[in-house]
Amino acid sequence: DTAVSQTPKYLVTQMGNDKSIKCEQNLGHDTMYWYKQDSKKFLKIMFSYNNKELIINETVPNRFSPKSPDKAHLNLHINSLELGDSAVYFCASSLQGKANEKLFFGSGTQLSVL
Amino acid sequence: AQSVTQPDIHITVSEGASLELRCNYSYGATPYLFWYVQSPGQGLQLLLKYFSGDTLVQGIKGFEAEFKRSQSSFNLRKPSVHWSDAAEYFCAVVFGSGNTGKLIFGQGTTLQVKP
């Protein structure tokens, strides 16, 4: 069983569209994250949720809206997609959300905005 | 500013050769240090971590890393590289406190292994 799974793996779309990426973890962890990896491989945190509550909200355009229906799921909805949104988006989870905990990552969603 | 620096963007080694990947961090870092590996098309996987105690830590896949406080470094090593080690390697460091601090990743080092 995959511990952290996200779908889709690839997403190609036009500028201006709205798209969603889904993430699920079966580890029983309390905290889930969204990270963005740009073309230079920089990995930067976007959001974290602990038990459905937003904990970290980095400087991310409000076109990005995370939603956590329960602690096992964290989805990312992006409105009005722009060229600069093209990147690989990783979902991750950790046991309690402490900064020094091991992170478990999904395999990523490669988003290409044309 | 809080930063983690991996000076080598790209490294190529021959299979069977030894490997060292460098990682340095700025002032303000806690002693919570990590190395993650990202294989092509995959998410990141934890290789090893240092929290306290012996400054030489062992990880999975035969990797080890040494914490040197005086040099603000946490370099990753492997005595003999295998072709399957070709991947992207990320150093990550917690700034602030271990519980509520912030995890910052370096920009990664791409390892290529020659046959």
Interface residues (C-beta under 8 A of the other chain):
Chain A: V4 K40 K41 F42 L43 K44 I45 F90 A92 K98 A99 N100 K102 L103 F105 G106 S107 G108
Chain B: T30 Y32 F34 Y36 G41 Q42 G43 L44 Q45 L46 K49 F51 E88 F90 V94 G96 S97 G98 N99 T100 G101 K102 L103 F105 Q107 G108 T110
